[in-house]
Amino acid sequence: MNSMKPEIAKITISEEIIISKINNIRGKQVMLAQDLAELYQVETKAINQQV
């Protein structure tokens, strides 16, 4: 049987963009779901469903 794997798009994101989306909240480094969704090019809903 032929097992087909989905293609994974390779995206280059600059380190500066990622660092700018990291927030410090109560001494912890966090990223908001909407920022993660933007980086992964998915809807925020998809990020929240995976958590």
Secondary structure, DSSP 4 states (H G I P E B T S, - for coil): ---PPPP-------HHHHHHTEEEETTEEEE-HHHHHHHHTS-HHHHHHH-
